[in-house]
Amino acid sequence: MADEDTSPMFQIQRIYLKDLSLEQPNSPAIFLDQQQPQVDINIGVGADTIGKDNYEVTVRVTVTAKVGEKTLFLLEAKQAGIFEIRNIPQDQLQPIVSIACPGIVYPYLRAIVSDICTRAGFPPVTLAEINFQAMYESQMAAAAEATANGAGGSALVN
């Protein structure tokens, strides 16, 4: 039984919608405008320790659609997951939390964004696939550069 306690474990505890906001400040008049909107999408990943061996990983998105200076809609969503990760070497923990966990959570966020846009009366916004490994490596390179320049770095992706 002692071997069981030291074996590596990665388990999804829960996937859930943490936050959702939709604003349509210029409705209903904006629905009469037939111009193609400009859509801006910003995506981020965050991770927090929430007890021994449990991590909450959040993928957040902000979608802003405008026609000229008028906002069609502003959608903000956070999809999260709680993951139990035990007996993983410290040098492997950060990549799991920053790459594997967001990769599990992100498809749920993509579906919610598309669905909410459609339910709000707009064409669906389909978020592109994300290479979380490339995102992580880019952030680690930026953190290493900041550390080399004396700015410091962060332990978990924010």
C-alpha positions in Angstrom: 0.0 0.0 0.0 2.9 2.4 0.6 3.7 2.2 -3.1 0.2 3.5 -3.9 0.8 6.6 -1.9 3.9 7.6 -3.8 2.7 6.8 -7.3 2.2 9.9 -9.6 -1.5 10.9 -10.0 -3.2 13.4 -12.3 -7.0 13.6 -11.9 -9.7 16.0 -13.0 -11.8 16.9 -10.0 -14.2 19.3 -11.8 -14.5 21.5 -14.9 -16.8 24.5 -14.4 -17.8 27.9 -15.7 -16.3 30.3 -13.2 -17.5 33.7 -14.7 -19.5 34.9 -17.6 -20.5 38.4 -18.7 -22.1 39.6 -21.9 -22.8 43.3 -22.6 -24.6 44.7 -25.6 -24.5 48.5 -24.9 -25.9 49.5 -28.3 -28.7 47.0 -28.7 -31.1 46.9 -30.4 -30.0 49.6 -32.9 -26.7 47.8 -33.6 -28.6 44.8 -35.1 -29.7 47.1 -38.0 -26.1 47.9 -38.9 -25.0 45.5 -41.7 -21.2 46.3 -41.6 -18.7 43.6 -40.9 -17.6 43.9 -37.3 -14.0 44.0 -36.1 -13.5 41.2 -33.5 -10.7 41.4 -30.9 -10.0 38.3 -28.8 -7.7 38.2 -25.8 -6.9 34.9 -24.0 -5.1 34.2 -20.8 -4.3 31.3 -18.4 -4.1 31.4 -14.7 -3.3 28.8 -12.0 -3.6 28.8 -8.2 -2.9 26.2 -5.6 -6.1 25.5 -3.7 -4.9 23.1 -1.0 -2.6 20.2 -0.8 -2.1 18.7 -4.3 -5.1 20.6 -5.8 -4.8 23.3 -8.5 -7.4 25.5 -10.0 -6.5 26.3 -13.7 -8.5 29.1 -15.3 -8.6 30.0 -19.0 -10.1 33.4 -19.6 -11.2 35.1 -22.8 -12.4 38.6 -23.7 -14.2 39.0 -27.0 -14.9 42.5 -28.2 -16.9 43.1 -31.4 -17.2 46.6 -32.8 -18.5 48.3 -35.9 -16.6 51.5 -36.1 -16.7 53.0 -32.6 -19.9 51.2 -31.6 -19.6 48.1 -29.5 -21.8 45.2 -30.7 -20.9 43.1 -27.7 -18.3 42.5 -25.1 -18.1 38.9 -23.8 -15.9 37.9 -20.9 -15.7 34.3 -19.8 -13.6 32.2 -17.4 -13.7 28.4 -17.6 -11.9 26.6 -14.8 -10.9 23.2 -13.7 -9.8 21.7 -10.4 -7.0 19.1 -10.8 -5.5 16.8 -8.3 -1.8 16.4 -9.0 0.3 14.3 -6.6 3.8 12.9 -6.5 4.9 14.6 -9.6 8.5 15.9 -9.7 8.6 19.7 -9.2 10.3 20.3 -12.6 7.3 18.6 -14.3 4.5 20.2 -12.2 4.6 23.6 -13.9 4.3 22.2 -17.5 1.4 20.0 -16.4 -0.4 23.0 -14.8 0.4 25.4 -17.7 0.0 23.1 -20.7 -2.0 19.9 -20.0 -4.6 21.5 -17.7 -5.5 24.5 -19.9 -5.7 22.0 -22.9 -8.4 20.1 -21.0 -10.3 23.3 -20.0 -10.1 25.2 -23.2 -12.6 23.2 -25.4 -15.3 23.9 -22.8 -14.6 27.6 -23.1 -14.6 27.5 -26.9 -18.1 25.9 -26.8 -19.5 28.4 -24.4 -18.2 31.4 -26.3 -19.7 30.2 -29.6 -23.0 29.3 -27.9 -23.3 32.7 -26.0 -22.6 34.7 -29.2 -25.3 32.7 -31.0 -27.8 33.1 -28.2 -27.1 36.8 -28.1 -28.2 37.2 -31.7 -24.8 37.3 -33.4 -22.9 34.8 -35.6 -20.9 32.4 -33.5 -17.3 33.3 -32.6 -15.2 30.2 -32.9 -12.0 30.6 -30.9 -8.9 29.2 -32.7 -7.1 26.2 -31.3 -4.2 27.2 -29.0 -0.9 25.6 -28.6 -0.5 25.9 -24.8 3.0 24.5 -25.0 4.2 27.3 -27.3 2.4 29.8 -25.0 4.1 28.4 -22.0 7.5 28.3 -23.6 7.1 31.9 -24.7 6.1 33.0 -21.2 9.1 31.1 -19.7 11.4 32.8 -22.2 10.0 36.2 -21.3 10.3 35.4 -17.6 13.9 34.3 -18.1 14.7 37.5 -20.0 13.0 39.6 -17.3 15.0 37.8 -14.6 18.2 38.4 -16.6 17.3 42.1 -16.7 16.5 42.2 -12.9 12.7 42.3 -13.1 12.0 38.9 -11.6 9.6 36.3 -12.7 6.5 34.4 -11.6 6.2 30.7 -10.6 2.8 30.0 -12.0 1.4 31.2 -15.3 -0.9 34.2 -14.8 
